[in-house]
Amino acid sequence: MEDKTYTWREVVKCLGPYTVDPFSIKDISSVLTFSRMSGVGVPVSFQKTRYSPEDLELLSKLITWWILLEDECEESFRDKRTVQALINTLVRFPLKGNKHLVIYSVFCPSYKKGMGEVGYTGILGERSKKVIQKFVDFVYKSNEIGLETLGLALFSDLLLENFDMLQDTSYKIDLCANYTQFSNLFSKLDTRNLIEVKESSEIPEFRKGIGERGITSGEVGVSEEVFDLVNKRNRVFYADTFGWNNTQIEERTKLLARCYAYMGGYFRKMLPNGVMYWSESAYERGMLYHGLKQDSPIPIVYPKKDEVQ
């Protein structure tokens, strides 16, 4: 087959049919624009691009994956910079055949809730079960589209809530019991063994750099604007969950900001072919992983909230 020249609208139409109208999807034009910027096709003019048969095959998979995002993920947390980060990752690695796509997620343990409560339940919570199911489904559906995809599920046994108050309690036993249920559920759902499951402490950089207490000193690692936004969201969460005051909440936000920025730096370096699948209820915290590089975020997708609550 010979190369063909299209506008972005023409190429989307020619690659159909689709399960939904692709032109109704947020950022579909940006998907084509950023794909061209990442080397898919040869620009002929401002509006037209020449595509090889191989380019068209890549775009077909990419558009189909974007339809999956539209169906399962929260678009309000997907700005233009995140779109570009997602496209760059897909085009550079799985679509070009250089490496498989890695969809990774960091899951929090299930903690006791209520005024003055400290520690962990030792039981996998219902919300965690729902998010795990969605995560597994997303990895599998990405493979069905034709993207060679693996998963990485990290159980956060570091950066523990109320660390100082956990001493002389059974928190280690409870975390171990929680992780056993966590890994067992993945074993049940992951029938093709596509997903690696491990504790965060198994990553040496996290165990040494963060630890159970978290990074307690140094620069916060994010801008004042991002910090204030996340801290405002944390006030709702921690006040309702633990009955904390504003000072306690602000200190926890500082701790989270340092640690998430640290982990984000690790993911940038070690998983350049990776996309994060968000698992927490507070979606605003995703910005903490970008650190001071908000203009070039790590790619994150957020599942629709009404499907995981």
C-alpha positions in Angstrom: 0.0 0.0 0.0 1.2 3.5 -0.8 1.4 6.4 1.6 -1.7 8.6 1.9 -2.3 12.3 2.9 -5.1 13.3 5.3 -6.2 16.1 7.5 -6.7 14.9 11.1 -10.4 14.7 10.6 -10.0 12.6 7.4 -7.7 10.2 9.0 -10.0 9.6 12.0 -12.9 8.9 9.6 -10.9 6.5 7.4 -9.7 4.4 10.4 -13.3 3.7 11.6 -15.8 2.2 12.4 -15.7 3.0 16.1 -17.9 2.0 19.0 -18.6 5.7 19.6 -18.3 8.9 17.6 -14.6 9.8 18.0 -15.3 13.5 17.3 -17.3 13.7 20.5 -14.3 12.7 22.5 -12.4 15.3 24.4 -8.9 16.0 23.0 -9.2 13.7 20.0 -7.7 16.5 17.8 -4.8 16.8 20.3 -4.2 13.1 20.1 -3.6 13.4 16.3 -1.5 16.6 16.7 0.7 15.2 19.4 1.1 12.0 17.5 2.4 13.9 14.5 4.8 15.8 16.8 6.0 12.5 18.2 6.9 11.2 14.7 3.7 9.5 13.4 3.4 10.6 9.8 5.2 13.3 7.8 3.8 16.9 7.9 2.9 18.1 4.4 1.2 21.4 5.4 -0.2 22.9 8.5 -3.4 20.8 8.2 -2.3 17.7 6.3 0.0 14.8 7.1 1.3 11.9 4.9 0.9 8.6 6.6 2.4 5.2 5.7 0.3 2.0 6.3 2.4 1.4 9.5 1.5 4.9 10.7 -2.2 4.3 10.1 -2.0 1.1 12.1 -0.4 2.9 15.0 -3.1 5.6 14.9 -5.9 3.1 14.8 -4.6 1.5 18.0 -4.1 4.9 19.6 -7.5 6.2 18.8 -9.1 3.0 20.0 -7.2 3.3 23.3 -8.4 6.9 23.6 -11.9 5.7 23.2 -11.2 3.3 26.2 -10.1 6.4 28.2 -13.3 8.2 27.3 -15.4 5.2 28.5 -13.5 4.4 31.7 -11.5 7.5 32.9 -12.3 10.9 34.3 -11.7 13.5 31.6 -11.8 16.5 34.0 -8.4 15.6 35.3 -6.8 15.2 31.8 -5.4 18.5 30.7 -3.5 19.2 27.5 -0.1 18.5 29.1 -1.3 15.2 30.4 -2.6 14.3 26.9 0.8 15.1 25.4 2.6 13.0 28.1 0.3 10.0 27.4 0.7 10.3 23.6 4.5 10.7 23.9 4.7 7.6 26.1 2.6 5.4 23.8 4.2 6.5 20.5 7.8 6.2 21.8 7.4 2.7 23.3 4.5 0.3 22.8 3.2 1.7 19.5 6.7 1.8 18.0 7.4 -1.7 19.3 10.4 -0.6 21.4 9.0 -1.8 24.6 5.7 -2.8 26.2 3.4 -0.4 27.9 3.5 -0.6 31.8 0.4 0.5 33.6 1.3 0.9 37.3 -0.6 1.9 40.4 0.2 2.6 44.0 -2.5 1.3 46.4 -2.9 2.4 50.0 -3.6 -0.1 52.8 -7.0 -0.1 54.4 -6.8 2.0 57.6 -9.1 2.3 60.6 -11.4 5.4 60.3 -13.0 7.6 63.0 -12.1 10.2 65.5 -8.8 9.2 67.2 -8.5 5.9 65.4 -4.9 4.7 64.6 -3.7 1.8 62.5 -4.9 -0.5 59.8 -7.8 -2.9 59.6 -5.8 -5.8 58.1 -8.7 -6.3 55.7 -8.9 -5.3 52.1 -11.6 -2.6 51.8 -14.5 -2.6 49.4 -13.2 0.5 47.6 -9.8 -1.1 47.1 -11.5 -4.2 45.7 -13.3 -2.1 43.1 -10.2 -0.2 42.1 -8.2 -3.4 41.8 -10.8 -4.8 39.5 -10.8 -1.7 37.3 -7.0 -1.7 37.2 -6.9 -5.3 36.0 -9.6 -4.7 33.5 -7.8 -1.6 32.1 -4.5 -3.6 31.7 -6.4 -6.4 29.9 -8.4 -4.1 27.6 -5.2 -2.3 26.6 -3.8 -5.6 25.5 -7.0 -6.4 23.6 -6.5 -3.2 21.6 -3.2 -4.4 20.4 -0.9 -2.6 22.9 1.5 -5.0 24.5 0.7 -4.1 28.1 1.9 -5.3 31.5 0.8 -4.1 35.0 2.6 -3.2 38.2 0.6 -3.0 41.4 2.5 -1.5 44.4 1.1 -2.0 47.9 2.1 1.0 50.0 3.7 -0.3 53.2 5.7 2.9 53.5 4.7 6.6 54.3 2.3 5.4 57.0 -0.4 7.4 58.5 0.1 8.3 62.2 3.5 6.7 62.1 4.6 7.9 65.6 1.3 6.6 67.1 1.7 3.2 65.5 4.6 2.1 67.6 3.8 -0.7 70.1 0.7 -1.7 68.1 0.0 -4.6 65.7 0.4 -2.5 62.6 3.0 -4.7 61.0 0.8 -7.8 61.4 -2.2 -5.8 60.1 -0.3 -4.6 57.0 1.0 -8.1 56.3 -2.6 -9.5 56.5 -3.8 -6.7 54.2 -1.1 -7.3 51.7 -1.9 -11.1 51.6 -5.5 -10.3 50.7 -4.3 -7.7 48.2 -2.0 -10.1 46.4 -4.5 -13.0 46.6 -7.1 -10.9 44.8 -4.7 -10.1 42.0 -3.9 -13.8 41.7 -7.6 -14.5 41.3 -8.3 -11.7 38.7 -5.0 -11.8 36.7 -5.6 -15.0 34.9 -2.9 -14.4 32.3 -0.2 -13.3 34.8 0.2 -9.9 33.2 0.5 -8.0 36.5 3.4 -7.9 38.9 2.4 -7.3 42.5 4.8 -6.1 45.2 5.2 -4.0 48.3 6.6 -0.5 47.9 9.4 -1.5 50.4 10.7 -4.0 47.8 11.9 -1.1 45.8 15.3 -0.1 47.4 15.0 3.6 46.5 11.6 3.8 48.2 12.7 1.8 51.3 15.8 3.9 51.8 14.5 7.3 50.6 11.0 7.3 52.1 10.7 4.6 54.7 7.7 4.0 56.9 7.9 7.5 58.4 8.3 9.4 55.1 10.5 12.3 54.1 10.2 14.6 57.1 12.4 17.5 56.2 13.6 19.5 53.2 11.8 21.4 50.4 8.2 20.5 49.9 8.9 19.7 46.3 5.9 21.4 44.6 4.7 24.9 44.0 2.8 26.9 46.5 -0.3 26.8 44.2 -0.3 23.0 43.9 0.4 22.6 47.7 -2.5 24.8 48.6 -4.9 23.0 46.3 -4.0 19.6 47.6 -4.0 20.8 51.2 -7.5 22.1 50.8 -8.6 18.7 49.5 -6.8 17.0 52.4 -8.7 19.1 54.9 -11.9 17.4 53.9 -10.4 13.9 53.9 -8.4 14.0 57.1 -10.9 16.0 59.1 -13.6 13.5 58.3 -11.5 10.4 58.5 -9.3 11.1 61.6 -10.6 14.3 63.1 -7.3 16.1 62.5 -6.8 19.8 62.9 -5.5 22.1 60.2 -1.9 22.1 61.5 -1.8 18.2 61.5 -3.3 18.2 58.0 -0.8 20.7 56.6 2.2 18.7 58.0 0.8 15.6 56.4 0.4 17.4 53.1 4.1 18.5 53.3 5.1 14.9 54.0 3.0 13.6 51.1 4.3 16.3 48.7 8.0 15.4 49.4 7.4 11.7 49.1 5.1 11.8 46.0 7.6 14.1 44.2 10.4 11.7 45.1 8.4 8.7 43.8 7.4 10.6 40.6 11.1 11.2 39.9 11.7 7.5 40.2 8.8 6.6 37.9 10.1 9.1 35.3 13.5 7.5 35.3 12.7 3.8 35.7 9.3 3.6 33.9 9.6 5.9 30.9 7.2 3.5 29.1 4.8 3.7 32.1 1.3 5.2 32.7 0.1 5.6 36.2 -3.5 4.4 37.0 -4.8 6.5 39.9 -6.1 4.5 42.9 -6.7 7.1 45.6 -10.0 8.9 46.3 -8.3 12.3 46.3 -7.5 12.9 42.6 -5.9 16.3 43.3 -3.0 14.5 44.8 -1.9 13.3 41.4 -0.2 16.6 40.8 2.2 15.9 43.7 3.9 13.2 41.6 4.9 15.8 39.0 6.9 17.7 41.6 8.2 21.0 40.2 7.7 19.8 36.7 4.0 20.5 36.3 4.5 21.6 32.7 5.8 18.1 31.9 3.7 15.7 34.0 4.1 12.0 34.3 1.2 10.4 32.4 -1.7 9.6 34.8 -5.2 8.3 34.0 -8.0 8.6 36.6 -10.8 6.1 36.7 -14.3 7.6 36.7 -15.3 8.3 40.3 -18.8 7.0 40.0 -17.4 3.5 39.2 -14.9 3.2 42.1 -16.7 4.8 45.1 
